[in-house]
Amino acid sequence: MDGDALAPLFFILVGGIVLGVAGYYLVRFLRGSIKIDLPAGAYSPGELINGSCELKAKRAIQGRRLVCRLIGREITTTRRPGTRGRGSRTRRRAIEIYRDEVVLEEAKDYPAGHISRHDFSIPAPDPRGTSALGGGGGALSTVMGVLTNHRTRVEWDLSIRLESKGVDLAASRRISIR
């Protein structure tokens, strides 16, 4: 195939992917929504993360379970000098290092128009004990970061997901654990 024949194929493929992703989010929006309410955005290690979520079902949903998850990902960013006059290149790598979950509700059918509120409580871990580097914030990792152009941090996401037949409903909030 020559270059002229590949261009339309490329645009059809990209267009199909974009339409597929847009269709997924449209179906999810039409099924309902979840809203997370948190009184704070930053927590101390060992502190309970207390909050609530509101579940709205626009259409009937066969729920398998409603779950609250706290996920920690160690993000490593590496900067390398560019070549041949180009700027620096950045590489980002994320590794899941922590996961905890609490089931808020077991299997249940939600009729169209259903609205419910669910409270949750999940403990905030000690970020220093969850790092894949074995401590994360110490002097050694700081020195290594300067010498190797690596920067490592932990990102925390609290998510609520209604696992269901078909497309799941989900919401997520980024939080900070000091």
N, C-alpha and C positions, 0 to 999 in steps of 0.2 A: 504494500500500500504506500502511496506517496503522501506527502504532507497535506495536500489539498483534500484528500479523502479522510484523513484522520481528524481534521478540525471539526466537521459536523458531528462525527461520532463522539468526540470529546464533549462538545456542548450538549448533546443528547444525554450522555451519561451524567454530567454535572447537573443538568436540569432535572433528571429523574431523581437524583439524590436529594436535591433541594426540595422538590415536591413531596418526596417520601417523608422527610423530616418535618416539613410544614404540616402534612397530613396527620402525622403522629400527634403533634402538639394540638392540632385542631380537635381531634377525637378526644384527647385528654381533657381539653377545655370544655367540650360539650358534655362530658360525663359528670364533671363536678370539680371541686377544689378543696384544698386543705390550706388553712392559714395557721401559722405558728405565732403564739404570743409568749414572749419571754420578758420578765421584768428587768433583766440586765443582759449585757452583751459580754461581760468579762467575769470570770470566776476564778477562785483560788483552788489549788489542789485539795481534794477531799470534800469540797463544798458540794452540796446537792444543787443540781441544775433543775429548778422547779419551773414549770410552765404549763401551758395548755395549748390545745389545738382545736380548731373548729373544722368539722367535716361537713361539706355540703354536697349532696348528691343531686345533680340535675336530672339524671336518668337512673333507672334501677341498676344496682350494682350487686353482684354476688361477691362479697368480700371473703377472702381467705383468712386474713388477719390484719390488724392495724398495729404497726410497730414503730417505736421511737428508737433511733440509732444515734450513737455518738461515735464518729469516725475521726481518727487522727492520721494525717498523712505527713510524712517527712518529705519536704520539698528541698531538693538540692539544685542549685543554679550554678553552672560553670560558665565562666567567661574565658574565651580564647581570643588571642589577637588574630585579626584578619590576615589574609594573604593577598599579595599583589595589590596593595593600596586599598583594599576593602576594609570596612569597619570591623569591629569585633563581632564574634559569633557567640550566641548564648544558647546553652543547652539546659533544659529543665527536666528533672526526673522526679517523679512522685512515687513513694512507696508507702502502702498502708501499714502503719505500725500499731494501731490500736482500733478495736471495735468492741462496743458494748451495745446491747439492745434490750429493750423492755417491751413486752407485748402488752398493748393497751386494750385490745379487744380481740377475741378469737373469731372464728368464722361466723359471719352474719350477713343476711341479705338487707340491703339498704334500698327502700323504695324511692321512686322519683320524688324530689322535693324534701328529702330527709335532711335535717340539720341536727348535729349533735356536737357537744363539747366534751373533750377528754383531757383530764389533768395527767401530767407525767412528772416523774422525778428520776433523775439518773445522776450518779456520782461523777464528779470531775476528777480525772486521774492526775497523778503527778507527772507533768511532762518530762521532767528529768529522768524518770524511770522508764519512759516509753521510747526513748530515742534509740534508733538502730546504732548510733555511735556510742552508746553506753553512757550517756550523760548529757550530750547535746550542748549545753551552754557553758562548759568549762573553758579554762584558759587554753588547754591543749587544742580543742576544736577551733578556737578563735585563731590561734597561731597557724594551725593547718589551713584554715580558710584563707588567710592572708597569703601564705606561701603558694597555695595551689589554685587561687582564684575560685574557690568553692565557697558558696554561702548556703548554709543549711538552716531551715526553720521548720516548725511543725504547724500545720494548719488544722483547725478543728471545725468540723461540720456537724450540726445537729439536724437530723432529718426525721420526718414523719412520713410513712409510706403506708398506703392502703393497698396491700397485695390482693389482687382480685382477678377474676376471670376476665381476660381481655387486657386492656391497658390499665396499668396501675395509676393511682393518684399519688402525688408526692409533693412535698415542700421541704425546703432546706434553708438553714440559717448558718452563717459563719459566726463562730463565737471565739472568744479569746480565753485561754487558760494561762494564768500568770505563772 
